[in-house]
Amino acid sequence: MDAVFGIEDGEILAGELPRAKTRLVQAWIELHRDDLMADWKLAMEGHPLFPIDPLK
């Protein structure tokens, strides 16, 4: 199963995940929103991305 999440609100944009996994991804987005937005801007400008810590 795969899903695409919005950075700003953590909502699923496409696909699906089980509820528990969805909540984990949404919590991770909350913790790393600033990093995600910075990487999104870099990606849109064609620059390399900075790594973001995974869930542990």
C-alpha positions as CSV (number, residue, x, y, z in Angstrom):
1,M,0.0,0.0,0.0
2,D,1.2,3.5,-0.8
3,A,-0.1,6.9,-0.1
4,V,0.8,10.5,-0.9
5,F,0.4,13.1,1.9
6,G,0.1,16.8,1.8
7,I,2.8,18.6,3.7
8,E,0.7,21.5,5.0
9,D,-2.2,19.5,6.5
10,G,-1.0,15.9,6.5
11,E,-4.1,14.7,4.6
12,I,-3.9,11.8,2.2
13,L,-3.9,13.2,-1.4
14,A,-3.8,9.8,-3.1
15,G,-3.6,6.1,-2.2
16,E,-4.3,4.6,1.2
17,L,-2.6,3.3,4.3
18,P,-4.0,1.5,7.3
19,R,-5.2,4.0,10.0
20,A,-2.4,3.4,12.4
21,K,0.3,3.9,9.7
22,T,-1.5,7.0,8.5
23,R,-1.4,8.5,12.0
24,L,2.4,7.7,12.3
25,V,3.0,9.5,9.0
26,Q,0.9,12.5,10.0
27,A,2.8,12.7,13.3
28,W,6.1,12.6,11.4
29,I,4.9,15.3,9.1
30,E,4.0,17.5,12.1
31,L,7.5,17.0,13.5
32,H,9.3,17.7,10.2
33,R,7.0,20.1,8.4
34,D,9.6,22.9,8.2
35,D,12.3,20.5,6.8
36,L,9.8,19.0,4.3
37,M,8.8,22.5,3.1
38,A,12.5,23.5,2.7
39,D,13.2,20.3,0.8
40,W,10.1,20.9,-1.4
41,K,11.4,24.3,-2.3
42,L,14.8,22.9,-3.1
43,A,13.3,20.2,-5.2
44,M,11.2,22.7,-7.2
45,E,14.4,24.7,-7.9
46,G,16.3,21.5,-9.0
47,H,18.7,21.4,-6.0
48,P,19.7,18.4,-4.0
49,L,17.6,17.6,-0.9
50,F,18.6,17.5,2.7
51,P,18.0,14.1,4.4
52,I,15.2,14.1,7.0
53,D,15.3,11.7,10.0
54,P,12.9,8.7,9.6
55,L,10.5,7.4,12.2
56,K,12.3,5.3,14.8
